[in-house]
Amino acid sequence: MASEGSTYGDIHRYEPPRESTAAAVGIVLLTVIQVGLVGLFTYGMIAGWASGIGATLTVSLIEANMFLGGVLTAIFIDLAFIMLLYRKEFLPDVMIVKKRRRKWEDLYIRQDDVDGASIADKDQLVETVKRAVYPYYKK
């Protein structure tokens, strides 16, 4: 579904999402894993694994901190995969028409002065140079 208009804001291309069942099941499974990892991390913080309170003789404080850091890493990676699947499978692909302009155009030159100024008009030339040197120059 594409529109023929080329004005600003027109939808150029619209592709509906696939909404596959496999992606929905994958998101549900990743969410269950996410809840388990968050529960494990919360239990480890409450039990004091990172502070050495619950550390036994076989597990040092450094290993406990590394374990909790690994669990936290797994939480964020799992969350990234959930968001990736959701964006890819359940959000539409929409391209809108935007006004294309040069990078420097908005900062230094007004829309009327894009073509340049003649050298004969010195007052306008001086104002243009001031705007080019100092973009936030006010009259």
C-alpha positions in Angstrom: 0.0 0.0 0.0 1.9 3.0 -1.2 0.6 6.5 -1.9 1.5 8.5 -5.0 1.9 11.8 -3.0 5.2 13.3 -2.4 4.3 16.0 0.1 5.7 16.1 3.5 4.0 13.5 5.8 2.5 11.3 3.1 3.0 7.6 3.7 5.3 6.3 0.9 5.3 2.6 1.9 3.3 0.6 4.4 3.9 -3.1 5.0 1.7 -4.7 7.6 3.4 -6.8 10.3 3.6 -10.6 9.8 2.3 -11.5 13.3 3.6 -15.0 13.2 2.6 -17.6 15.8 6.1 -18.8 16.2 7.3 -15.3 17.1 4.5 -15.0 19.7 5.5 -18.4 21.3 9.1 -17.3 21.2 8.3 -14.0 23.0 6.3 -15.9 25.7 9.1 -18.4 26.3 11.7 -15.6 26.4 9.4 -13.7 28.9 9.3 -16.8 31.1 13.1 -17.1 31.0 13.2 -13.3 31.8 11.0 -13.7 34.9 13.2 -16.6 36.1 16.4 -14.6 35.6 15.0 -11.6 37.4 13.8 -13.8 40.3 17.3 -15.4 40.5 19.0 -12.0 40.5 16.6 -10.6 43.1 17.1 -13.6 45.4 20.9 -13.3 45.0 20.7 -9.6 46.0 18.4 -10.3 49.0 20.5 -13.3 50.1 23.6 -11.2 50.1 25.6 -13.1 47.5 27.3 -9.9 46.3 28.2 -8.7 49.8 29.7 -11.9 51.1 27.0 -12.5 53.7 25.7 -15.7 52.1 29.0 -16.7 50.6 30.3 -20.2 51.7 33.8 -21.3 52.0 33.8 -22.8 48.4 32.4 -19.7 46.7 34.4 -16.5 47.1 33.1 -13.0 47.0 34.6 -12.4 43.6 32.9 -15.4 42.1 29.5 -14.4 43.6 29.9 -10.9 42.1 30.8 -12.4 38.7 27.8 -14.8 38.9 25.4 -11.9 39.6 27.0 -9.8 36.9 26.5 -12.7 34.5 22.8 -13.1 35.5 22.3 -9.3 35.0 23.9 -9.6 31.5 21.6 -12.5 30.6 18.6 -10.4 31.7 19.5 -7.6 29.4 20.4 -9.9 26.4 17.1 -11.7 26.9 15.2 -8.4 27.0 17.0 -7.3 23.8 15.8 -10.5 22.0 12.2 -10.0 23.2 12.2 -6.4 21.9 13.9 -7.5 18.6 11.2 -10.2 18.0 8.4 -7.8 18.8 9.7 -5.0 16.6 10.4 -7.4 13.7 7.2 -9.4 13.8 4.5 -7.1 15.3 5.2 -3.5 14.2 4.4 -2.3 10.7 7.1 -1.1 8.4 6.1 2.5 7.5 8.1 4.9 5.4 7.0 8.5 5.3 8.0 11.3 3.0 10.4 13.8 4.6 11.8 17.0 3.4 15.4 16.5 2.3 17.7 19.3 3.2 21.4 19.9 3.5 23.1 19.5 6.9 24.3 23.1 6.9 21.2 24.7 5.5 19.2 25.2 8.7 22.1 26.4 10.8 23.8 29.1 8.6 21.5 30.2 5.8 17.8 31.2 5.7 15.6 29.5 3.0 15.6 32.8 1.0 19.4 32.9 0.9 20.2 29.4 -0.4 21.1 30.6 -3.8 23.6 33.2 -2.4 23.8 37.0 -2.2 25.2 39.4 -4.7 28.4 41.3 -3.9 26.8 44.6 -4.9 24.5 44.6 -1.9 27.1 45.1 0.9 24.6 45.3 3.8 23.1 42.0 3.0 26.5 40.4 2.4 27.7 41.5 5.8 24.7 40.0 7.5 25.1 36.8 5.6 28.8 36.6 6.7 27.9 37.3 10.3 25.3 34.5 10.2 27.8 32.1 8.6 30.5 32.9 11.2 28.1 33.0 14.2 25.0 30.9 13.6 23.0 32.2 16.5 23.5 35.8 15.6 20.4 38.0 16.3 19.5 41.2 14.7 
